Amino acid sequence: MSAEYAASLLKRDDFWVIAALVDGQPIAGLTAVVLPLSRSELAEVFIYDIAVVPTHQRHGIGRRLMEKVRGLAAERGIATTWVPVENEDIHALDFYRSMGGAPSAVTIFTFSGG
């Protein structure tokens, strides 16, 4: 990703980046986007990615990132936050369940190219 593209994302009010640092170095991060709904005058927060450096996993850092993004959403009156998880990713499924997340039976289709 180019520096210009990263800067353009970071300028957006609807694109959120939350990082956890140790001694000024990133050890974890979360990216999310606010999605306006068309069925009502509401928005939802879609979490793109959450990652914690392996040596810092199982210390509550991912949980704190999730709590932070949910708190930011609540401050803006956004009640729903969601994240897709691949069914094979047992660790992610367990993590989101432990956070009180409820799985939804959906299939997401992806399309490449034009």
Secondary structure, DSSP 8 states (H G I E B T S, - for coil): --HHHHHHHHT-TTEEEEEEEETTEEEEEEEEEEEE-SSSS-EEEEEEEEEE-GGGTTSSHHHHHHHHHHHHHHHTT--EEE----TT-HHHHHHHHHTT--------------
